[in-house]
Amino acid sequence: MLGGARSGKSAHAEGLLTDATVTYVATARRYPGDPDWDARIAKHVARRPATWHTVEATAAGDLSALLTATSYDDPPILVDDLSTWLAGALDDAGAWEGGSLGAVERDVDELVCSVARCRARLVLVTAEVGLGVIPSTRSGRLFRDHLGALNARVAEVCDEVQLLVAGIPLKLR
C-alpha cells in the first residue's frame, strides 16, 4: 500500500484485514521530546482493534527476522510502515551525515528477501515520496531515492500493489 502523506494509506491497509487477530508491526521509533510524533503514534494505536497484537520492530533486522519466522498458520501481518523502517536504518548507518550506505543496502536486501519468503498474509504500508519536488537537502534526496528504490524492490516480490491518492485506492498490480 503506497501513498503520500495523509492519503489514508494506513487506515485503508487496516481495513483490508477483517481477521479478528492481526499482528501489527510498528516500525516508528519514538523520539523523546517530540509530542507531535507521540500524538501521531497514539492515533494509530487508538484506531486498531483490541484483538490485534502489536510488535515493535524499530531496528532494521527486527522486521526481517519477524517476517522470515512466519508460518502459513500465523495471523495476517500489517507492517506500518517501510518508510519509518528505512529512516531508522539510515539513522543506524549514520547515512544522514555521510556514513556508509553499505549497511542500509544489506538491510534492504534482507528485508526484500524476508518479504518474499513471508508465509503469512502480509500487508505493507509505505510512503510514496517520489511524485513531488526534488528535495533541496542532501538528506531529503537520500531518503527519497532510497525509499523509491526500496518500494520498487518490494513491489517486485508482492502479489498485489495499491497506490492511495486522495483516499482513493488504485490497483497497480
Secondary structure as GFF3:
##gff-version 3
##sequence-region A 1 173
A	DSSP	beta_strand	2	3	.	.	.	ID=ss1
A	DSSP	alpha_helix	9	16	.	.	.	ID=ss2
A	DSSP	beta_strand	23	26	.	.	.	ID=ss3
A	DSSP	alpha_helix	35	47	.	.	.	ID=ss4
A	DSSP	beta_strand	53	56	.	.	.	ID=ss5
A	DSSP	alpha_helix	60	68	.	.	.	ID=ss6
A	DSSP	beta_strand	77	80	.	.	.	ID=ss7
A	DSSP	alpha_helix	82	93	.	.	.	ID=ss8
A	DSSP	three_ten_helix	95	97	.	.	.	ID=ss9
A	DSSP	alpha_helix	102	117	.	.	.	ID=ss10
A	DSSP	beta_strand	122	127	.	.	.	ID=ss11
A	DSSP	alpha_helix	138	157	.	.	.	ID=ss12
A	DSSP	beta_strand	162	165	.	.	.	ID=ss13
A	DSSP	beta_strand	168	171	.	.	.	ID=ss14
###
